[in-house]
Structure formats: C-alpha cells, structure tokens
Amino acid sequence: MKHPESVLQMLCVSWFYSQYPKHLIYSIPNGVRLTTSRAGAREKRMGMLAGMPDLSIPFRNDSYFGLFVEMKVAGNYLSDLQAERRQFLLNQGYCVVVCWKFEDFESAI
C-alpha cells in the first residue's frame, strides 16, 4: 500500500461523518507534495504551516476547545516540528491525539 496514512485518514473521516453527520471534521493538507517551489511559497503565504496535525474537529467540550488528530502508521512517529506544534496546541487548550490505527481514532472521538 503506497499511502497507508491517507487510507487510515479516509476511513476515519468517513466513519466520523457516518456517526456525527451534524459535526465538522476537516483536513489540514500539510503533507501534500507541491509540484513547484513557487506553489510551495504561495501555500506558505496563504497560511500553510508545516507540522500541524492532519485533522481538526472544531467541537468544544468541558475540557478542550477542540480536537486535532495526527495520523501515523506503525513505525512512523512525530517529527520534532510536529511535537512542537502538538505542545503549542495543548498549551492553548486543545486536545491533540496521535492515531496509529482506526481504534485509536474511535477512542479519541
């Protein structure tokens, strides 16, 4: 399988909408490969920020302002920049989880 994290993310998003059709979940496409340096520079000027989690669920509860989800598969771990962004978001009152399999995502939700 060429893009196992993408497949896992698609499964999680599909499941989320089937369970919570009135809530939002959206992708933060920082892992997209841009074809030119010009396109990369444009995306940065538009706000693309490396190291941000893959998904955001803007739903506040009594403990957190919302949920960010980083998708990983076995053998992959957070980069230093991802860990730094994760800590920043935690400090701002968000829940941030890393999901290596569907059951991790389901449990986080």
GROMACS elastic network, one bead per residue, 0.5 to 0.9 nm:
[ bonds ]
;  ai    aj funct       b0    kb
    1     4     6  0.59750   500
    1     7     6  0.88958   500
    3     6     6  0.53716   500
    3     7     6  0.64588   500
    3     8     6  0.88687   500
    4     7     6  0.50402   500
    4     8     6  0.61859   500
    4     9     6  0.85591   500
    4    72     6  0.85822   500
    4    73     6  0.69673   500
    5     8     6  0.50789   500
    5     9     6  0.60872   500
    5    10     6  0.86274   500
    5    71     6  0.61306   500
    5    72     6  0.58227   500
    5    73     6  0.59858   500
    5   100     6  0.85087   500
    6     9     6  0.50106   500
    6    10     6  0.61393   500
    6    11     6  0.86118   500
    6    71     6  0.82242   500
    7    10     6  0.51911   500
    7    11     6  0.62807   500
    7    12     6  0.87093   500
    8    11     6  0.51586   500
    8    12     6  0.62408   500
    8    13     6  0.87156   500
    8    71     6  0.74589   500
    8    72     6  0.84554   500
    8    73     6  0.82584   500
    8   100     6  0.84892   500
    8   101     6  0.70367   500
    8   102     6  0.67598   500
    9    12     6  0.50910   500
    9    13     6  0.61438   500
    9    14     6  0.85227   500
    9    54     6  0.83151   500
    9    55     6  0.84336   500
    9    71     6  0.65789   500
    9   102     6  0.84956   500
   10    13     6  0.51986   500
   10    14     6  0.60568   500
   10    15     6  0.85135   500
   11    14     6  0.52248   500
   11    15     6  0.61269   500
   11    16     6  0.85550   500
   11   102     6  0.75600   500
   12    15     6  0.51324   500
   12    16     6  0.60237   500
   12    17     6  0.87222   500
   12   102     6  0.64196   500
   12   105     6  0.68211   500
   12   106     6  0.78098   500
   13    16     6  0.50174   500
   13    17     6  0.63091   500
   13    18     6  0.86428   500
   13    25     6  0.71412   500
   13    26     6  0.82661   500
   13    55     6  0.88347   500
   14    17     6  0.54093   500
   14    18     6  0.63123   500
   14    19     6  0.87951   500
   15    18     6  0.50846   500
   15    19     6  0.62345   500
   15    20     6  0.84755   500
   15   106     6  0.86107   500
   16    19     6  0.52135   500
   16    20     6  0.57640   500
   16    21     6  0.75866   500
   16    23     6  0.86465   500
   16    24     6  0.88661   500
   16    25     6  0.77710   500
   16   106     6  0.83677   500
   16   109     6  0.83706   500
   17    20     6  0.50539   500
   17    22     6  0.78781   500
   17    23     6  0.75170   500
   17    24     6  0.79569   500
   17    25     6  0.79897   500
   18    21     6  0.58977   500
   20    23     6  0.55746   500
   20    24     6  0.81939   500
   21    24     6  0.78643   500
   23    57     6  0.80369   500
   23    58     6  0.81998   500
   23    59     6  0.76462   500
   24    56     6  0.83709   500
   24    57     6  0.59885   500
   24    58     6  0.65993   500
   24    59     6  0.78649   500
   25    55     6  0.68202   500
   25    56     6  0.57042   500
   25    58     6  0.70729   500
   26    54     6  0.84620   500
   26    55     6  0.55796   500
   26    56     6  0.54404   500
   26    57     6  0.66705   500
   26    58     6  0.87298   500
   27    30     6  0.88807   500
   27    53     6  0.86492   500
   27    54     6  0.57168   500
   27    56     6  0.64715   500
   28    31     6  0.83544   500
   28    48     6  0.83541   500
   28    52     6  0.72760   500
   28    53     6  0.68795   500
   28    54     6  0.51075   500
   28    55     6  0.57176   500
   28    56     6  0.72859   500
   29    32     6  0.57419   500
   29    48     6  0.81334   500
   29    52     6  0.89178   500
   29    53     6  0.89219   500
   29    54     6  0.66033   500
   29    55     6  0.84953   500
   30    33     6  0.83681   500
   30    48     6  0.65292   500
   30    49     6  0.67956   500
   30    50     6  0.59232   500
   30    51     6  0.74112   500
   30    52     6  0.70522   500
   30    53     6  0.82847   500
   30    54     6  0.73779   500
   31    50     6  0.81262   500
   31    51     6  0.89043   500
   31    54     6  0.81250   500
   33    40     6  0.87156   500
   34    37     6  0.74087   500
   34    38     6  0.88532   500
   34    39     6  0.62097   500
   34    40     6  0.59133   500
   34    43     6  0.89386   500
   35    38     6  0.84995   500
   35    39     6  0.68662   500
   35    40     6  0.79218   500
   36    39     6  0.52219   500
   36    40     6  0.64522   500
   36    41     6  0.87505   500
   37    41     6  0.61097   500
   37    42     6  0.85483   500
   38    41     6  0.51255   500
   38    42     6  0.62064   500
   38    43     6  0.86822   500
   39    42     6  0.50538   500
   39    43     6  0.61901   500
   39    44     6  0.86691   500
   40    43     6  0.51375   500
   40    44     6  0.62515   500
   40    45     6  0.86917   500
   40    48     6  0.88114   500
   41    44     6  0.51534   500
   41    45     6  0.62932   500
   41    46     6  0.86682   500
   42    45     6  0.51270   500
   42    46     6  0.62408   500
   42    47     6  0.88428   500
   42    48     6  0.88981   500
   43    47     6  0.63982   500
   43    48     6  0.54572   500
   43    49     6  0.87250   500
   44    47     6  0.51277   500
   44    49     6  0.66507   500
   44    50     6  0.88440   500
   45    48     6  0.72425   500
   48    52     6  0.88224   500
   49    52     6  0.62993   500
   50    53     6  0.89325   500
   50    81     6  0.76556   500
   50    82     6  0.78960   500
   50    85     6  0.88837   500
   51    54     6  0.89256   500
   51    78     6  0.88580   500
   51    79     6  0.77360   500
   51    80     6  0.84897   500
   51    81     6  0.53079   500
   51    83     6  0.78738   500
   51    84     6  0.79664   500
   51    85     6  0.61473   500
   51    86     6  0.83731   500
   52    55     6  0.87285   500
   52    68     6  0.87618   500
   52    70     6  0.81198   500
   52    81     6  0.84533   500
   52    82     6  0.62730   500
   52    85     6  0.61120   500
   52    86     6  0.75636   500
   53    56     6  0.75206   500
   53    68     6  0.60759   500
   53    69     6  0.56014   500
   53    71     6  0.77153   500
   53    82     6  0.72980   500
   53    85     6  0.80541   500
   53    86     6  0.76067   500
   53    96     6  0.81145   500
   53    97     6  0.88392   500
   53    98     6  0.86143   500
   54    68     6  0.74573   500
   54    69     6  0.58942   500
   54    71     6  0.63850   500
   55    67     6  0.82643   500
   55    68     6  0.56336   500
   55    70     6  0.65904   500
   55    71     6  0.81514   500
   56    66     6  0.75902   500
   56    67     6  0.58545   500
   56    69     6  0.63306   500
   57    60     6  0.88317   500
   57    66     6  0.59751   500
   57    67     6  0.50845   500
   57    68     6  0.62959   500
   57    69     6  0.81781   500
   58    65     6  0.74359   500
   58    67     6  0.64876   500
   58    68     6  0.84649   500
   59    64     6  0.84270   500
   59    65     6  0.67226   500
   59    67     6  0.69985   500
   60    63     6  0.78109   500
   60    64     6  0.57910   500
   60    67     6  0.80708   500
   60    94     6  0.88445   500
   61    64     6  0.55405   500
   61    65     6  0.65362   500
   61    66     6  0.73941   500
   62    65     6  0.81649   500
   63    66     6  0.89618   500
   63    93     6  0.79265   500
   63    94     6  0.84351   500
   63    95     6  0.84029   500
   64    67     6  0.74303   500
   64    93     6  0.54792   500
   64    94     6  0.50508   500
   64    95     6  0.59104   500
   65    92     6  0.84872   500
   65    93     6  0.59141   500
   65    94     6  0.52081   500
   65    95     6  0.75694   500
   66    93     6  0.80001   500
   66    94     6  0.52741   500
   66    95     6  0.62585   500
   66    96     6  0.86232   500
   67    94     6  0.58953   500
   67    96     6  0.58220   500
   67    97     6  0.77439   500
   67   108     6  0.88568   500
   67   109     6  0.86564   500
   68    86     6  0.86453   500
   68    89     6  0.83980   500
   68    94     6  0.72891   500
   68    95     6  0.62585   500
   68    97     6  0.64547   500
   68    98     6  0.86685   500
   69    95     6  0.85127   500
   69    96     6  0.58330   500
   69    97     6  0.50821   500
   69    98     6  0.58434   500
   69    99     6  0.69968   500
   69   105     6  0.80113   500
   69   108     6  0.88525   500
   70    78     6  0.85248   500
   70    82     6  0.88181   500
   70    96     6  0.76639   500
   70    97     6  0.62852   500
   70    99     6  0.62000   500
   70   100     6  0.86986   500
   71    97     6  0.86333   500
   71    98     6  0.59301   500
   71    99     6  0.50621   500
   71   100     6  0.62223   500
   71   101     6  0.81529   500
   71   105     6  0.87715   500
   72    75     6  0.82186   500
   72    76     6  0.58427   500
   72    77     6  0.67548   500
   72    78     6  0.81399   500
   72    98     6  0.68754   500
   72    99     6  0.59212   500
   72   101     6  0.77358   500
   73    76     6  0.56720   500
   73    77     6  0.81654   500
   73    99     6  0.78054   500
   73   101     6  0.68474   500
   74    77     6  0.81925   500
   74   100     6  0.62391   500
   74   101     6  0.83711   500
   76   100     6  0.85647   500
   77    98     6  0.89573   500
   78    81     6  0.78349   500
   78    82     6  0.55476   500
   78    83     6  0.59205   500
   78    98     6  0.84664   500
   79    82     6  0.50574   500
   79    83     6  0.62001   500
   79    84     6  0.85822   500
   80    83     6  0.51153   500
   80    84     6  0.62007   500
   80    85     6  0.87450   500
   81    85     6  0.62157   500
   81    86     6  0.84908   500
   82    85     6  0.51185   500
   82    86     6  0.60023   500
   82    87     6  0.85950   500
   83    87     6  0.61876   500
   83    88     6  0.86348   500
   84    87     6  0.52255   500
   84    88     6  0.62947   500
   84    89     6  0.87883   500
   85    88     6  0.50256   500
   85    89     6  0.62335   500
   85    90     6  0.86172   500
   86    89     6  0.52404   500
   86    90     6  0.62024   500
   86    91     6  0.86333   500
   86    95     6  0.89729   500
   86    96     6  0.63752   500
   86    97     6  0.85577   500
   87    90     6  0.50396   500
   87    91     6  0.61232   500
   87    92     6  0.86628   500
   87    96     6  0.84936   500
   88    91     6  0.51162   500
   88    92     6  0.63881   500
   89    92     6  0.50308   500
   89    93     6  0.66142   500
   89    94     6  0.55316   500
   89    95     6  0.74868   500
   89    96     6  0.71466   500
   90    93     6  0.53112   500
   90    94     6  0.50396   500
   90    95     6  0.60062   500
   90    96     6  0.65307   500
   91    94     6  0.73486   500
   97   104     6  0.86504   500
   97   105     6  0.82655   500
   97   108     6  0.72050   500
   98   104     6  0.78804   500
   98   105     6  0.82095   500
   99   102     6  0.72025   500
   99   103     6  0.81121   500
   99   104     6  0.51010   500
   99   105     6  0.56504   500
   99   108     6  0.84939   500
  100   103     6  0.83927   500
  100   104     6  0.65616   500
  100   105     6  0.81788   500
  101   104     6  0.54910   500
  101   105     6  0.69094   500
  102   105     6  0.51846   500
  102   106     6  0.62172   500
  102   107     6  0.86003   500
  103   107     6  0.59965   500
  103   108     6  0.84888   500
  104   107     6  0.51950   500
  104   108     6  0.61810   500
  104   109     6  0.87475   500
  105   108     6  0.50735   500
  105   109     6  0.62757   500
  106   109     6  0.52769   500
